[in-house]
Amino acid sequence: MKKIRATIKFILFVVATLGLYGIWFALQLFIPNKIYWRQLAFRSWTRSFVWISGMEIELIGEPPKAPFFLVTNHVSYVDVAALRAVVEGVFVAKAEVREWPVAGRIVRDMGVVFIDRKNRRDIPRAGEEIIQRLNDGEGVIVFPEGTSTKGEDILPFNSSFLEFAARTDLPVSYASISYRTPPDGPPASTTVAWWEDISFMAHLFRLFTIQRYTAVIDFGEEPIVNTDRKQLAAELRNRVKEKFIPII
């Protein structure tokens, strides 16, 4: 039964993703407000993923209104759908994602800002691109841990993601994200968190075997400003850690 459920969800996911992207790609040449059209397509995909995967969202605190710069911990690709379901924004991702087959092209066209952390000269360019997104009235979301985790703890935040924010005195909002599955189901640490040496598709199929799960998103009260990027990273991590619910 679980495999049948997962297969049906997987087919729906592929159809929804390629179908929505195809519609966006065909019409974006003619619609004048490119940013609104991209946001609408991304929002529609988010809602489809939330429904298909059986996600329920428990919201704590008040989500920031765009434009904003938001940092959160990172557990899984599922974070993108969970966060995008409650805030209007684009994401910052490591440059490697751009090279993913098919998915790389789609996320690039959805406004993702890529950053090569190994190349310090790329950080100012990414910062300028983020500022442009903010000036366009969009929110920007970043995962400063730099990788997804099992959800047992919060990794140190990579301050390179925050360099431009420190230089420009930009207020940084923060939130924690965690997941839980029903008591009679498999743990979220294996079905939702993506940390094992397993491909995206294999893990996605595993996620689709569960009937439902809950994303718990807890937003901070006030944004943080600090002109020292390392201090800013440490303070944001501490604030997120205070709100974080370890995944079991």
C-alpha positions as CSV (number, residue, x, y, z in Angstrom):
1,M,0.0,0.0,0.0
2,K,2.8,2.4,0.9
3,K,4.5,1.8,-2.5
4,I,1.3,2.4,-4.4
5,R,0.7,5.6,-2.5
6,A,4.2,6.8,-3.1
7,T,4.0,5.9,-6.8
8,I,0.7,7.9,-7.2
9,K,2.2,10.9,-5.4
10,F,5.4,10.7,-7.4
11,I,3.5,10.8,-10.7
12,L,1.3,13.7,-9.5
13,F,4.5,15.6,-8.4
14,V,6.2,15.1,-11.8
15,V,3.0,16.2,-13.7
16,A,2.4,19.2,-11.5
17,T,6.1,20.3,-11.6
18,L,6.6,20.0,-15.3
19,G,3.0,21.2,-16.1
20,L,3.3,24.4,-14.1
21,Y,6.8,25.0,-15.3
22,G,5.6,24.5,-18.9
23,I,2.8,26.9,-18.5
24,W,5.1,29.5,-16.9
25,F,7.7,29.0,-19.7
26,A,5.1,29.4,-22.4
27,L,3.5,32.5,-21.0
28,Q,6.4,34.4,-19.5
29,L,7.3,35.7,-22.9
30,F,4.0,37.6,-23.2
31,I,3.1,38.6,-19.6
32,P,4.6,42.1,-18.8
33,N,5.0,41.7,-15.0
34,K,7.6,39.0,-14.9
35,I,8.2,39.0,-11.2
36,Y,4.5,38.6,-10.3
37,W,4.1,35.8,-12.9
38,R,7.2,34.0,-11.5
39,Q,5.9,34.4,-7.9
40,L,2.5,33.0,-9.0
41,A,4.0,30.0,-10.6
42,F,6.3,29.3,-7.6
43,R,3.3,29.7,-5.2
44,S,1.2,27.3,-7.3
45,W,4.0,24.7,-7.3
46,T,4.4,25.1,-3.5
47,R,0.7,24.5,-2.9
48,S,0.7,21.5,-5.1
49,F,3.7,20.0,-3.3
50,V,2.1,20.7,0.1
51,W,-1.1,18.9,-1.0
52,I,0.6,16.0,-2.8
53,S,3.1,15.2,0.0
54,G,0.5,15.4,2.8
55,M,2.2,18.3,4.6
56,E,0.4,20.2,7.3
57,I,1.9,23.5,8.5
58,E,1.9,24.7,12.1
59,L,2.8,28.3,12.3
60,I,4.2,30.1,15.4
61,G,4.8,33.8,15.3
62,E,4.3,36.3,12.5
63,P,5.9,35.7,9.1
64,P,7.8,38.8,7.7
65,K,6.2,40.8,5.0
66,A,8.2,41.3,1.7
67,P,10.7,42.7,1.2
68,F,12.6,40.8,3.9
69,F,15.8,38.9,4.4
70,L,15.1,35.7,6.3
71,V,17.5,32.9,7.6
72,T,16.4,29.5,8.9
73,N,17.9,26.1,9.6
74,H,17.9,23.6,6.8
75,V,16.5,20.1,7.1
76,S,15.4,19.1,3.7
77,Y,14.3,20.2,0.2
78,V,10.9,20.1,1.8
79,D,11.9,23.4,3.6
80,V,11.4,25.3,0.4
81,A,7.8,24.3,0.0
82,A,7.0,24.7,3.7
83,L,8.5,28.2,3.9
84,R,7.2,29.4,0.5
85,A,3.7,28.4,1.6
86,V,3.7,31.1,4.3
87,V,6.0,33.8,2.9
88,E,6.5,35.4,-0.5
89,G,10.2,35.1,-1.4
90,V,13.0,33.6,-3.4
91,F,15.8,31.4,-2.1
92,V,19.6,31.6,-2.0
93,A,21.2,28.3,-2.9
94,K,24.8,26.9,-3.3
95,A,26.1,27.1,-6.9
96,E,26.1,23.3,-7.3
97,V,22.3,23.3,-7.4
98,R,22.4,25.2,-10.7
99,E,24.0,22.1,-12.3
100,W,21.3,19.6,-11.3
101,P,19.7,18.0,-14.3
102,V,16.2,19.5,-15.1
103,A,15.7,20.8,-11.5
104,G,18.7,23.2,-11.8
105,R,17.0,25.0,-14.8
106,I,13.7,25.1,-13.0
107,V,14.9,26.6,-9.8
108,R,17.1,29.1,-11.7
109,D,14.0,30.3,-13.6
110,M,12.1,30.6,-10.3
111,G,14.5,33.4,-9.2
112,V,16.9,31.5,-7.0
113,V,20.1,33.4,-6.2
114,F,23.1,31.1,-6.5
115,I,26.3,31.7,-4.5
116,D,29.7,30.0,-4.9
117,R,31.0,29.9,-1.3
118,K,34.4,28.7,-2.5
119,N,34.9,31.8,-4.5
120,R,35.0,34.9,-2.4
121,R,34.7,37.1,-5.5
122,D,31.3,35.6,-6.1
123,I,29.9,36.8,-2.7
124,P,29.7,40.5,-3.7
125,R,27.9,39.6,-6.9
126,A,25.4,37.4,-5.0
127,G,24.9,40.3,-2.5
128,E,24.1,42.7,-5.3
129,E,21.6,40.2,-6.8
130,I,19.9,39.8,-3.4
131,I,19.7,43.6,-3.0
132,Q,18.1,43.8,-6.4
133,R,15.5,41.2,-5.3
134,L,14.8,43.2,-2.2
135,N,14.5,46.4,-4.2
136,D,12.0,44.6,-6.5
137,G,9.9,44.0,-3.4
138,E,10.6,40.4,-2.9
139,G,11.6,38.5,0.2
140,V,14.9,36.5,0.2
141,I,15.4,33.3,2.2
142,V,18.7,31.7,3.0
143,F,19.9,28.5,4.7
144,P,23.2,29.6,6.3
145,E,24.1,26.1,7.6
146,G,25.0,25.5,4.0
147,T,23.6,21.9,3.9
148,S,20.6,19.9,5.1
149,T,20.8,18.0,8.4
150,K,19.2,15.2,10.3
151,G,17.6,17.8,12.5
152,E,19.2,16.9,15.8
153,D,20.9,20.3,16.2
154,I,21.7,23.5,14.4
155,L,25.0,23.7,12.6
156,P,27.1,26.8,12.8
157,F,25.9,29.5,10.3
158,N,28.3,30.3,7.5
159,S,28.9,34.0,7.8
160,S,29.7,34.3,4.1
161,F,25.9,34.2,3.4
162,L,25.5,37.2,5.6
163,E,28.4,39.4,4.5
164,F,26.4,41.8,2.4
165,A,23.8,42.1,5.2
166,A,26.4,43.1,7.7
167,R,28.0,45.6,5.3
168,T,24.7,47.3,4.5
169,D,23.1,47.2,8.0
170,L,20.3,45.1,6.7
171,P,17.8,43.8,9.3
172,V,17.8,40.0,9.2
173,S,14.7,38.0,10.2
174,Y,15.0,34.5,11.4
175,A,12.9,31.3,11.9
176,S,13.3,27.7,12.9
177,I,11.8,24.8,11.0
178,S,11.1,21.3,12.3
179,Y,9.0,18.3,11.3
180,R,7.1,15.6,13.0
181,T,5.2,12.5,11.8
182,P,2.2,10.8,13.4
183,P,3.1,8.6,16.4
184,D,2.3,5.4,14.5
185,G,4.5,6.3,11.5
186,P,8.2,6.3,10.7
187,P,10.3,9.1,12.2
188,A,10.6,12.5,10.5
189,S,14.4,12.2,10.9
190,T,14.5,9.6,8.1
191,T,11.4,10.3,6.0
192,V,11.5,14.1,5.9
193,A,15.1,15.1,6.8
194,W,17.5,14.6,3.8
195,W,20.9,13.9,5.3
196,E,21.8,10.3,4.2
197,D,23.8,9.4,1.2
198,I,20.7,8.9,-0.9
199,S,19.6,10.6,-4.1
200,F,16.9,13.3,-4.2
201,M,14.5,11.0,-6.2
202,A,15.0,8.1,-3.9
203,H,14.4,10.2,-0.8
204,L,11.4,11.9,-2.4
205,F,9.8,8.5,-3.0
206,R,10.5,7.6,0.6
207,L,8.8,10.8,1.7
208,F,5.8,10.0,-0.4
209,T,5.3,6.7,1.4
210,I,4.0,8.5,4.5
211,Q,0.4,9.7,4.5
212,R,1.0,13.0,6.3
213,Y,3.5,15.0,8.3
214,T,3.7,18.4,10.0
215,A,6.1,21.3,9.4
216,V,6.5,23.5,12.5
217,I,7.8,27.0,11.6
218,D,8.6,29.4,14.4
219,F,9.3,33.0,13.4
220,G,11.4,35.4,15.5
221,E,9.9,38.5,16.9
222,E,12.4,41.2,15.7
223,P,15.0,41.3,12.9
224,I,18.7,41.5,13.9
225,V,21.2,44.0,12.7
226,N,25.0,43.6,13.2
227,T,27.8,45.1,11.2
228,D,30.1,42.2,12.0
229,R,29.2,39.2,9.8
230,K,30.6,36.6,12.2
231,Q,28.8,38.1,15.2
232,L,25.6,38.3,13.1
233,A,25.9,34.7,12.1
234,A,26.5,33.5,15.7
235,E,23.6,35.6,17.1
236,L,21.2,34.4,14.4
237,R,22.2,30.8,15.1
238,N,21.6,31.2,18.8
239,R,18.2,32.7,18.2
240,V,17.2,30.0,15.8
241,K,18.5,27.3,18.2
242,E,16.4,28.7,21.0
243,K,13.2,28.1,18.9
244,F,14.3,24.8,17.3
245,I,12.5,21.6,18.1
246,P,14.9,18.7,17.5
247,I,13.6,16.1,15.0
248,I,13.2,12.5,16.2
